[in-house]
């Protein structure tokens, strides 16, 4: 396993994750399966516009499930 290189992209989460991951496991598995598949597919296809839209949708989903996350940092774990 490679060393952590950046923070989770979920709003308010500062957990360090591997470079090739978008979110920490907690937030990744909060997303619907269809969106996780779309994020991975569009990343592999290098469809940057679709991938960016998927990421915005993912962040919106996290904010709806964790409304406090918008301005709060979680402890790095």
Number of C-alpha atoms within 10 A of each C-alpha: 4 8 9 13 12 16 19 23 21 25 22 20 20 19 20 18 21 16 14 10 16 19 25 19 12 11 20 19 11 13 17 11 11 8 15 17 13 15 21 15 14 17 16 11 11 11 12 12 11 16 19 14 13 20 20 14 14 24 19 16 17 21 16 12 13 14 14 13 16 16 10 12 13 12 10 11 8
